[in-house]
Structure formats: structure tokens, C-alpha cells
Amino acid sequence: MLNITALLESIRESPYRDNVVVAPHTGRLTFASDISLGQSVTGPTGLWKEKAGTLLAILERERNPKPITALEKGEICALHSELEGQFVQAGTAIATIRHMLTREEVEHIILQQTLHLFAAPERAKYYFIPEVDKKMHASDEPSVKVHPGMELFIMSRMKREVHLNYTGPAGIIYAVYFKHNENIDAGAPLVGICTSEQLPEIQEVIARIKTEWK
């Protein structure tokens, strides 16, 4: 079984992720005038993430300039300024943004690596069957038990609805990864199941994250 406490400590040692920004296509690169190493940047904002993040550079191809913007909040820890004014190929690294992990992101990493993830078999919309949906809304704490072969979801695609049975270890639904009326890609997790053996350790680690993580 995965040592959850050790996993948390390893995240503490490197509480960030580095995101390499690459040229999406070929073109002549011009960095934004106010971009420099060590600068803080922001990602998309707005209700629908309709407002672009910090402008990093402009990539011009056939007189058609296209902006390259930051996709999340962080600090520029690498900047390939030697590419200024150069013609670059698609996939060329132009900068690296270091994003410090939030408490919610750390929780997500822990749960994704410790829970049993039940994935969508195909791209479709998914819903809990009515009995399970009612139980899920009745409590704020994970309490809905599942077992192998249990009817759990309704899979809706192209006006076709199919009931879907759960496969995996017995446990409780600890995390839900889909939203109502949202298309889920094949292979994407729908729920995370926590076994009874895991539950005390997971609860302890999540409680530590909520109180200690800054």
C-alpha cells in the first residue's frame, strides 16, 4: 500500500510544479516588453476563464501575430531570451513558469495517487443512479458505500442511456470528479473510492494539509 504520509512529505520538499511554455507553431518570436526572469504572472481569469493570462510573447507567422500567454499563476524561473527575434519551431521551449501548489492542489495529488479511480469507459455524460444521487446529497461527509457489481451510474450519449456497474474494491465514494450535464472523456476518473483500510490515514493526512499547508 502506498505510504500516504511519505507522499505528503515528498511534496513538501518540492511544493511546486514547473510548467514549460513552448511555441505552439513556427514563427518569429518577440517577448513582451515587461517580461523578465523572476517575474510573477497570472493565468486565465473570469467566470469562464475568458480573460487571458499574462502576455509572455508574440509569435508572428505570415504577418499574423498570435499571443502566447501564461496558463496559470506562478513565477518565471527560466526565460530563453536568446530567442528574441528568432524564427522558432513548434515545440521550442521559450520559458518555464514555477507554480506553487495550493492546498487544494496538494489534496488533489494525494487523493489521485491513493484512491481507486473508477474511470469513464467512453466519452459521455454521467449521472449517479437516483438512489445513490440522493445519498450523495444527504451528507457532506463521504458515506456512500460501493461494492463490485453495484449499479452506480447512468451513462448518457447520443440520446442513449446505459446503466453502468462499478468495478473495483469495496469502499466509500471519497471524491467525485465529474459535474452534472458535463461530457467526460474516456479514461477520465469519475469517482475516487477509499477502502476501509485507507480511510483513517487519508483522513489524517487531509486534516494535516488543511491545517498546516500555506
C-alpha positions in Angstrom: 0.0 0.0 0.0 1.2 3.5 -0.8 2.7 5.4 2.2 0.5 8.4 2.1 2.5 10.3 4.8 5.7 9.8 2.9 4.0 11.1 -0.2 2.9 14.2 1.6 6.5 14.8 2.9 7.9 14.4 -0.7 5.5 17.1 -1.9 6.6 19.3 1.0 10.2 19.0 -0.3 9.2 20.3 -3.7 5.9 22.1 -3.2 5.6 23.3 -6.8 5.4 22.2 -10.4 7.4 23.7 -13.3 5.4 24.3 -16.5 7.4 24.7 -19.7 5.9 27.2 -22.1 6.5 26.1 -25.8 5.9 27.7 -29.1 2.5 26.3 -30.4 3.7 26.7 -34.0 6.5 28.0 -36.1 7.1 31.8 -36.3 9.2 34.7 -35.3 9.3 35.2 -31.6 9.1 38.6 -29.7 8.9 38.6 -26.0 6.6 41.0 -24.2 8.5 44.2 -23.2 7.7 43.8 -19.5 8.6 40.1 -19.1 11.7 39.2 -17.2 13.2 36.4 -15.1 11.7 36.1 -11.7 8.5 38.0 -12.6 5.2 36.9 -11.3 2.5 36.0 -13.8 -1.2 35.1 -13.7 -3.2 32.6 -15.6 -6.7 33.0 -17.2 -9.3 34.7 -15.0 -13.0 35.3 -15.1 -16.0 33.0 -14.6 -15.3 31.1 -17.8 -11.6 31.8 -17.8 -12.3 34.1 -20.7 -9.6 36.6 -19.7 -6.2 35.5 -20.9 -3.3 35.2 -18.6 -0.2 37.4 -18.6 1.2 38.1 -22.1 4.6 36.4 -22.4 5.4 36.7 -26.1 4.1 37.2 -29.6 4.7 34.6 -32.3 4.3 36.0 -35.8 3.8 33.8 -38.8 2.9 35.2 -42.3 2.2 38.6 -40.7 -0.3 37.0 -38.4 0.7 37.7 -34.7 -0.6 35.3 -32.1 -0.1 35.9 -28.3 1.4 33.3 -26.0 0.0 33.8 -22.5 0.6 32.2 -19.1 -1.8 29.3 -18.4 -1.5 29.5 -14.6 -0.2 31.6 -11.8 3.4 31.4 -10.9 6.9 32.9 -11.3 9.1 32.8 -14.4 12.1 30.7 -13.4 13.6 30.3 -16.9 13.4 32.6 -19.8 15.0 31.9 -23.2 15.7 35.5 -24.1 18.3 34.4 -26.6 15.4 33.5 -28.9 14.2 37.1 -29.1 13.6 38.0 -32.8 14.4 34.4 -33.9 12.4 32.1 -36.1 11.4 29.2 -33.8 10.0 25.8 -34.5 6.8 24.4 -33.0 7.5 22.9 -29.6 10.5 25.1 -28.8 10.7 26.0 -25.1 10.6 29.7 -24.5 10.0 30.0 -20.8 9.3 28.0 -17.6 6.7 29.0 -15.0 7.1 27.7 -11.5 3.6 27.3 -9.9 3.5 26.9 -6.1 0.9 24.2 -5.2 -2.2 25.4 -3.4 -3.7 23.4 -0.5 -6.5 22.2 -2.8 -4.0 21.0 -5.4 -2.0 19.1 -2.8 -5.2 17.4 -1.7 -6.0 16.5 -5.3 -2.5 15.0 -5.8 -2.7 12.9 -2.7 -6.2 11.6 -3.5 -5.4 10.9 -7.1 -2.5 8.7 -6.1 -4.1 6.9 -3.2 -7.8 6.3 -4.1 -9.1 3.7 -6.5 -10.1 5.8 -9.5 -13.2 4.5 -11.4 -12.9 5.8 -15.0 -15.3 6.6 -17.7 -15.4 3.8 -20.3 -16.2 6.2 -23.1 -16.9 9.9 -23.8 -20.4 10.6 -22.5 -22.3 12.4 -19.8 -22.5 10.6 -16.5 -25.1 10.7 -13.6 -25.4 8.8 -10.4 -28.4 6.5 -10.3 -31.2 8.2 -8.3 -30.7 6.2 -5.2 -27.0 7.0 -5.0 -27.5 10.6 -6.0 -30.0 11.1 -3.1 -27.5 9.6 -0.6 -24.7 11.8 -2.0 -26.7 15.0 -1.4 -27.8 13.8 2.1 -24.4 14.2 3.7 -21.4 16.5 3.4 -19.0 13.7 4.5 -18.1 10.6 2.4 -20.6 8.0 3.4 -21.9 6.2 0.3 -20.6 2.7 0.2 -20.0 0.8 -3.1 -19.1 -2.8 -3.9 -18.1 -4.7 -7.0 -21.0 -5.1 -9.5 -23.1 -2.4 -7.8 -25.2 -0.3 -10.2 -23.7 3.2 -9.9 -24.0 5.4 -12.9 -26.2 6.2 -15.9 -24.1 6.8 -19.0 -25.8 9.1 -21.5 -24.6 9.5 -25.0 -26.5 10.5 -28.2 -29.9 10.0 -26.6 -28.9 6.6 -25.4 -28.8 5.8 -21.7 -27.0 2.8 -20.3 -26.7 1.8 -16.6 -23.1 1.2 -15.5 -21.9 -1.1 -12.8 -19.0 -0.4 -10.5 -15.8 -2.4 -10.8 -13.1 -2.2 -8.1 -12.6 -2.7 -4.4 -15.4 -2.2 -1.9 -15.2 1.1 -0.1 -16.8 4.6 0.0 -17.1 7.3 -2.6 -14.5 9.8 -1.2 -14.1 12.1 -4.3 -16.3 13.0 -7.3 -14.6 14.2 -10.5 -17.5 14.9 -12.8 -20.1 17.6 -13.0 -23.8 17.4 -13.9 -24.5 17.5 -17.6 -20.8 17.6 -18.5 -19.2 15.4 -21.1 -16.4 13.3 -19.7 -13.6 11.9 -21.8 -13.0 8.2 -22.0 -10.4 7.2 -19.3 -11.1 10.3 -17.1 -11.9 9.5 -13.5 -15.5 9.7 -12.4 -15.1 8.9 -8.7 -12.3 8.0 -6.2 -13.0 5.1 -3.9 -11.5 4.8 -0.5 -11.2 1.4 1.2 -11.9 1.0 4.9 -8.3 0.2 5.5 -7.2 3.5 3.9 -9.8 5.8 5.4 -8.1 6.6 8.8 -4.8 7.5 7.2 -6.3 9.5 4.4 -8.5 11.5 6.8 -5.4 12.2 9.0 -3.3 13.4 6.1 -6.1 15.6 4.6 -6.7 17.1 8.0 -2.9 17.9 8.3 -3.0 19.6 4.9 -6.0 21.7 5.8 -4.3 23.0 9.0 -0.6 23.1 8.1 -0.3 23.9 4.4 0.4 27.5 3.4 
